[in-house]
């Protein structure tokens, strides 16, 4: 109880040969920083992430597995009214404790990890066993810490990282009640909408992404999202082949492997000249 007050024309499969696609033949999207590429979903550093397809995938598209994605979306939509709350002077030992650790080991302070750890410590007390409340609390912490820690990158002084971490945690706690109440009103509509999106993703060749059982609404940027998870947390996504087939083109990462089978006459047909160019690129790579 919450205790808070208020198969289609194409298919892809891994192959042994490694493909290096020429820039002129590849259309890609530059990966966005952080988990913004994953719809701003809150992901733990030790999360288990996997790509699922078809029947077993669709069975995962149920409301409890959509909460984290909805919380990320609703946190952003509630920021306007919640960020207008009067500022609160932060008290306590956060800064002093962090500064003391800087003296002992200056390199040990990770702004975002410390900020989220401090902030999320309040989620159990605030939410009890209410899973939606927990998702809202964690998403609120994640968003506030992300914003605050941007001004204190790893090369900043230890004291600057401490200050940013403490300010981010304090701001999140200040807005927490507002965020939880505001988000509570939007979960039903959000879950209904994302359920359809999740089921649709399951029918596509690339599949749907889940982290710790929660659906990741990456907005059609699966490769960018996976790249961001790998860059930030070192997460290796299960069931993911480095490369994809999309209507009218094939693409893959250098050093990765991908095989694209496309039917003739369909939207995804690869012209013969393009196939020769790709074969030539592979042959030069393997014999050069």
N, C-alpha and C positions, 0 to 999 in steps of 0.2 A: 504494500500500500504506500502510495506517495505521501510523504510527510511534509512536503513543501506547502507553504500556505496557499498561497494563491495557486536442304541441299538444293542447290540452285544451279546457275550457269557456271559457277566456278568452285574450285576446291583447292586447298593448300595442304601440303604435308612436308615434313622435313626430309631432306635427302642428304647423302654423304658429301656430295660436291659442295664446295664453298663458292658463293657467288659474290662478285663485287660489281654492283651496278654502276654504270656511268652516270654522272650527274645530269647529263642531257636527257637521259632516258628515265630518270626517277623524279617523281613529284612527291615532295614530303612537306611536313609542317614542323617547324622548329619547336622543340620541346620547351614548354613553359617551365618556369622555375617552381621548385617545390611541388606539393600536392595540389596546387591550383589546377594542374593538368588532370587531376583525378576528381574534379568537382569540389575541391576544398574539403574532401572527406577527412575525418580524423582517423589516422592510422597509427597504431603502436609500432615502435621500432622493431619489435620481434614478431610482427604480424605474419600470419600464414596466408599468402595470397595465391589464388589459382584461377585459371581460365576454364570455364565449363561450357559445354555445348549440348544442344538438343534436349531430350527428355529429362535426364538427370539435372540439367541446368534449370529447366522451367519449374521443376519442383522446388527450387530454392527461391523463386520469385514470390515470396509470401510477405505480408506486412512486417513481421518481426525482423526480417532480413533487409528491410528498406529503411530502418530507422536512422542509421548513421548518415546515409545519403540525404535523407530529408532534413536531418538536423543541420548538416552543412549548408543546405540551401536556405533553410529557415533562419539560420543565424545571420546570414547576409541580408535577408529581407527585413529582419527585426533591428538591424543595426541603427537605422535612422532614428527610431524612437528611443532606443535604449542608450545610445551614445549621447543623448541630450540630458541625461540625468546629471545632477550636480556632482562635481568632482569630490572625491573623498580623500582626505589625507591618510596615506598609508602609515600604519604603525606596526610595531612588532620587531622581530629580530631578523627578518629576511635579509636585509642589506648587511647587517653586522655579521651574521653567520656566514654569508657568502664572501664578504671581504676577508674574514678570518681564514677561509679556505684558500683564498687567493695567495695569502702569505705562505701557506704550506705548499700548495701546488697550483701555480697560476694557470697552467694549461688544462686543468681538470674541469673548468667551468664551461659547459655547453649551455648557452643562453636559453635556447628553446626547450631543451630537455629539463633544465632546472625550473623554468617558468611553468611548463605544463605539469611537472611533478608536484610543485607547490600548489598550483591551482586545482588540480584534479583531486587532491587530498580532501577537498571539501565536498566532492560529488556524492560520496556515500552518505555523509551526514545530511546533506541537502535532499537527496532523492530516495534514500532507502532502497526498495526493490523495484521502483518505477523505472522500467527500461527506457521509456521515451525521455523522461527527465534526465537520466544518465547520459543519453545521447546528446541532449541539448547542452548539458553542463560541459561535457567533453569537447563538443564542437565550439562552444563559447570560449573555453580555455585555449583551444588550438588556434582560433582566429585572432584572439587578443595577443597571444604569445608570438604568433607569426608576424603580426604588425609591429609589435614592440621590438622584437629581436632583429628586425631588418636594419635598425640603426646601429646594431652592435655585432658586426660579422665576426667570424673566428679570429681575425687578425686584430680586432680591437683589444684594448687593455682588459685585463681580468675584471677590474673594478667597473668598467663600462658595461661589460657583459652582465655583471651582477645587477647593476642598476636597471638595465633594460629588462632583465628577467623578473625582478621584483615589481617593476612598474606594470609589466604585462599581466602578471598574476593578480595584482591589486585591482587593475582596471576590470579584468574579467569577473572578479568577485563582486565588484561594485555593480556590474550590469547583470549579474546572474539571475536574480529574482525576475527582473524585467524580461530577460531572454527566455526563461523557462515558461513564464506565463504567455508571452507573445507566441512562442513556437507551438505551445499546446493547441492553439486554435487552428494550426495549419496542417497537422499531421495526417488527418483523415484524407483530405484532398490530395496531399503530396503522395501518400502511399498508393492511392488508387492510380494516380498518373504514372508513378515510377514502376508499378507492377506491370503495366502494359509495356513500358520501355524495356524492362528487364526481360520479359518474355520474347519481345522482338529481337533483342540482342542474342538470345539463346539460339535463334534460328539462323543467325548469320554464320558464315564460315569461321570468323575470328572468335565467336562466342562472347560470353559475358564474364566480367571480372568480379571476383569476390575476395574480400580480405577479412579474415577471422569470421567467415560466414556472412558478412555484410556486403550487399550489392554496392558496387562502385559505379556511380553515374558519371562516366568520364566524358560524356558529350560527343561520342564518336571518335575520341582521340586515344584509342587503346594503346598504341605504341608509345605515344608521348607520355601517357600516364605510367606505363610500366618503366619507361626510361627514368621518370622522376622518382618513382619508388626505389629503383636501383641506386640512383645517384644520392638520394637523401639517407636511406636506411640500409642500403645494401641488400634489399629484399629481392630474392630470385623467385619469379612467378612460375608456379607449376602449370604445366599444360600449355605453355606459350612457346611457339616457334618464332624465331627471329625473322620476321618477314610476313607479308600478307598479300592476298590478291584482292583487288578492288575493281569495280567496273572499268574496263578500258585500260588497265595498267597493272603491272606487277612491281613490287618494290621490296627491298630487303636491306638490312644493315650490312656494311662491310664486315666480312668475317662471319656473318651469319649464314643460314641456309634456308632456302625456300624453293618449293616446286609448285608451279602454277599450272593447273589444267583447265583450259578454257574452251568451251564449245564453239565450233565454227558458226559464224552467222549471228551469234549473240552479241550483246552489248559489250562483252568482255573479250571479243576476238582479238588476238594479237596478229598484226600484219606479218606476212612472211619475211619482209625486209627487217622488221624489228627483231624477229626470232634469230635471223642470221647475225645481226649486230650483237645480240646478247651472247650467242654461241661464240662469236669471235672474241668477245671480252673475256669469257670464261677460258677459252683455249689459250689466249695470251697469258692469262694469270697462271694456268697450270703448267705451261711449257716454258715460260719466260724465266 
